[in-house]
């Protein structure tokens, strides 16, 4: 990070707000009070609390899916099990969980996930089937395809080769970049969350799901 004291005109772009939200170098070790302090300092910004809540809920959703996957019969904890029948969708009030699971199993899994992720298992916040990965893959593919169309010769064969190279490069880069985007942008360790209620419900599209309601605590 550039020292703002040496650049008096650096202004908002060097502020603590962007440092906390966007700088991976400052987020290597999550701090329990990081979002609390951020809200205290910039709480007047519209939508900030909802954004912070959404990031923390997103991480808890991923952690819960991991914990439920580990409980599958025959699951090998050394193989990073992933139950593909389970999925989720986060909001700033909690998350929807889809899949065959009992309320008791879900209650235990959510509480265990919250304890583990806030206790130091930061990796539970990142999940390979997250929509963030798909978004990153699409943007990366489109960007590389545009780049090859500009720099490669205009012939149809050359353009097809360039498009193939772009798709191949995107497929290799997207998983790692998607994980980084989750870790530093779309999730945050849920130090400020508590579980309020778990109820069987339907989502916005009428699909049956559990809704895990959360609230903010300082």
C-alpha positions as CSV (number, residue, x, y, z in Angstrom):
1,X,0.0,0.0,0.0
2,X,1.2,3.5,-0.8
3,X,1.7,5.7,2.2
4,X,-1.1,8.3,2.0
5,X,1.0,10.8,4.1
6,X,3.4,11.1,1.1
7,X,0.5,11.8,-1.3
8,X,-1.8,14.4,0.1
9,X,-4.1,14.3,-2.9
10,X,-4.6,10.5,-2.8
11,X,-8.0,11.1,-1.2
12,X,-10.7,8.5,-0.8
13,X,-9.0,5.9,-2.9
14,X,-6.4,5.5,-0.2
15,X,-8.9,5.3,2.6
16,X,-9.2,2.6,5.2
17,X,-12.5,1.5,3.7
18,X,-11.0,0.4,0.4
19,X,-8.0,-1.0,2.2
20,X,-10.2,-3.3,4.2
21,X,-12.6,-4.4,1.5
22,X,-10.2,-4.7,-1.5
23,X,-6.6,-5.2,-0.3
24,X,-5.6,-8.9,-0.1
25,X,-2.3,-7.9,1.5
26,X,-4.1,-6.6,4.6
27,X,-6.6,-9.6,4.8
28,X,-4.1,-12.5,5.2
29,X,-5.2,-13.0,8.8
30,X,-8.9,-12.1,9.5
31,X,-9.4,-10.1,12.7
32,X,-12.5,-10.6,14.8
33,X,-13.2,-6.8,15.0
34,X,-12.4,-5.8,11.5
35,X,-16.0,-5.4,10.3
36,X,-17.1,-3.9,13.6
37,X,-14.5,-1.2,13.3
38,X,-15.3,-0.6,9.7
39,X,-19.0,-0.2,10.5
40,X,-18.2,2.2,13.3
41,X,-16.1,4.4,11.1
42,X,-18.1,4.3,7.9
43,X,-21.6,3.3,9.2
44,X,-23.2,6.3,7.5
45,X,-22.4,4.9,4.1
46,X,-25.7,3.5,2.7
47,X,-25.8,-0.2,2.3
48,X,-22.5,-0.9,4.1
49,X,-23.9,-3.0,6.9
50,X,-25.9,-5.0,4.4
51,X,-22.8,-5.6,2.3
52,X,-20.8,-6.7,5.3
53,X,-23.6,-9.0,6.4
54,X,-23.9,-10.5,3.0
55,X,-20.2,-11.3,2.9
56,X,-20.3,-13.0,6.3
57,X,-23.5,-14.9,5.6
58,X,-21.9,-16.1,2.3
59,X,-18.9,-17.5,4.2
60,X,-21.2,-19.3,6.7
61,X,-23.2,-20.8,3.9
62,X,-20.1,-22.3,2.4
63,X,-18.9,-23.6,5.7
64,X,-22.2,-25.2,6.4
65,X,-22.2,-27.0,3.1
66,X,-18.7,-28.3,3.8
67,X,-19.7,-29.5,7.3
68,X,-22.8,-31.3,6.0
69,X,-20.7,-32.9,3.2
70,X,-18.3,-34.2,5.7
71,X,-21.1,-36.0,7.5
72,X,-22.0,-38.1,4.4
73,X,-21.6,-41.9,5.0
74,X,-18.2,-43.0,3.9
75,X,-16.9,-39.4,3.4
76,X,-13.1,-39.1,3.6
77,X,-12.2,-36.0,5.5
78,X,-8.8,-36.0,3.8
79,X,-10.4,-35.8,0.3
80,X,-12.2,-32.5,0.8
81,X,-15.7,-34.1,0.3
82,X,-18.3,-32.1,-1.5
83,X,-22.0,-33.1,-1.5
84,X,-23.2,-31.9,-4.9
85,X,-26.8,-32.4,-3.9
86,X,-26.4,-29.5,-1.5
87,X,-26.4,-25.9,-2.5
88,X,-27.2,-22.5,-1.1
89,X,-28.0,-18.9,-1.8
90,X,-27.0,-16.0,0.5
91,X,-28.9,-12.8,1.4
92,X,-28.0,-10.1,4.0
93,X,-30.5,-11.7,6.4
94,X,-29.4,-15.3,6.2
95,X,-29.1,-18.0,3.6
96,X,-31.2,-20.6,1.8
97,X,-30.0,-24.2,1.8
98,X,-31.3,-26.7,-0.7
99,X,-30.9,-30.4,-0.5
100,X,-32.0,-33.5,1.5
101,X,-31.1,-32.7,5.1
102,X,-33.1,-32.9,8.4
103,X,-33.7,-29.8,10.5
104,X,-31.7,-31.4,13.3
105,X,-28.7,-32.1,11.0
106,X,-28.8,-28.6,9.6
107,X,-29.0,-27.0,13.1
108,X,-25.9,-29.0,14.3
109,X,-24.0,-28.3,11.0
110,X,-24.6,-24.5,11.1
111,X,-23.5,-24.2,14.7
112,X,-20.4,-26.4,14.1
113,X,-19.6,-24.5,10.9
114,X,-19.8,-21.2,12.8
115,X,-17.5,-22.4,15.5
116,X,-14.9,-23.8,13.1
117,X,-14.8,-21.0,10.7
118,X,-14.5,-18.3,13.4
119,X,-12.0,-20.6,15.3
120,X,-9.4,-20.4,12.5
121,X,-10.5,-22.7,9.6
122,X,-10.7,-19.8,7.2
123,X,-10.6,-22.2,4.2
124,X,-14.3,-23.1,4.9
125,X,-15.3,-19.7,3.5
126,X,-14.3,-20.8,0.0
127,X,-16.2,-23.3,-2.1
128,X,-15.5,-24.6,-5.6
129,X,-19.1,-24.6,-6.7
130,X,-19.7,-20.9,-5.7
131,X,-21.4,-18.7,-8.2
132,X,-18.4,-16.3,-7.8
133,X,-16.3,-18.9,-9.7
134,X,-18.7,-19.0,-12.6
135,X,-18.9,-15.2,-12.8
136,X,-15.1,-14.9,-12.8
137,X,-14.8,-17.6,-15.4
138,X,-17.3,-15.8,-17.7
139,X,-15.6,-12.4,-17.3
140,X,-12.2,-13.9,-17.8
141,X,-13.3,-15.8,-20.9
142,X,-14.9,-12.8,-22.4
143,X,-11.9,-10.6,-21.7
144,X,-9.4,-13.0,-23.1
145,X,-11.6,-13.7,-26.1
146,X,-11.8,-9.9,-26.8
147,X,-8.0,-9.6,-26.4
148,X,-7.3,-12.4,-28.8
149,X,-9.7,-11.0,-31.4
150,X,-7.9,-7.7,-31.3
151,X,-4.3,-9.0,-31.4
152,X,-4.7,-12.1,-33.6
153,X,-4.9,-11.7,-37.4
154,X,-8.4,-11.1,-38.7
155,X,-8.7,-14.4,-40.7
156,X,-11.3,-16.9,-39.5
157,X,-8.8,-19.6,-38.8
158,X,-6.6,-17.3,-36.7
159,X,-9.6,-16.0,-34.8
160,X,-10.8,-19.5,-34.0
161,X,-7.3,-20.4,-32.8
162,X,-7.3,-17.3,-30.6
163,X,-10.7,-18.1,-29.2
164,X,-9.6,-21.6,-28.4
165,X,-6.5,-20.3,-26.6
166,X,-8.6,-17.8,-24.7
167,X,-11.1,-20.5,-23.6
168,X,-8.2,-22.8,-22.5
169,X,-6.4,-20.1,-20.6
170,X,-9.6,-19.1,-18.9
171,X,-10.4,-22.7,-17.8
172,X,-7.0,-23.0,-16.2
173,X,-7.0,-19.6,-14.5
174,X,-10.6,-19.3,-13.4
175,X,-10.6,-21.7,-10.4
176,X,-7.7,-20.0,-8.7
177,X,-8.9,-16.5,-9.5
178,X,-12.4,-17.4,-8.4
179,X,-11.1,-18.7,-5.1
180,X,-9.2,-15.4,-4.6
181,X,-12.4,-13.4,-5.4
182,X,-14.3,-15.4,-2.8
183,X,-11.6,-15.0,-0.2
184,X,-11.0,-11.3,-0.6
185,X,-14.2,-9.9,-2.1
186,X,-17.4,-11.9,-1.8
187,X,-16.9,-13.6,1.7
188,X,-15.7,-12.6,5.1
189,X,-15.3,-14.6,8.3
190,X,-18.6,-14.4,10.2
191,X,-17.3,-13.0,13.4
192,X,-20.4,-10.8,13.8
193,X,-23.1,-13.4,13.0
194,X,-25.4,-15.4,15.2
195,X,-28.0,-17.9,14.1
196,X,-31.5,-16.7,15.0
197,X,-33.8,-19.4,13.4
198,X,-33.9,-22.2,10.9
199,X,-37.1,-22.8,9.1
200,X,-38.5,-24.8,6.2
201,X,-39.7,-22.4,3.6
202,X,-39.6,-21.5,-0.1
203,X,-37.3,-19.2,-1.9
204,X,-38.1,-16.4,-4.3
205,X,-38.8,-18.8,-7.1
206,X,-41.0,-21.1,-5.0
207,X,-38.4,-23.9,-4.5
208,X,-38.5,-25.7,-1.2
209,X,-35.5,-24.8,1.0
210,X,-34.4,-24.2,4.5
211,X,-33.8,-20.6,5.5
212,X,-31.1,-20.0,8.1
213,X,-31.8,-16.6,9.6
214,X,-28.9,-14.7,11.0
215,X,-28.4,-11.4,12.9
216,X,-25.5,-9.0,13.4
217,X,-23.8,-8.9,16.8
218,X,-20.9,-6.6,17.7
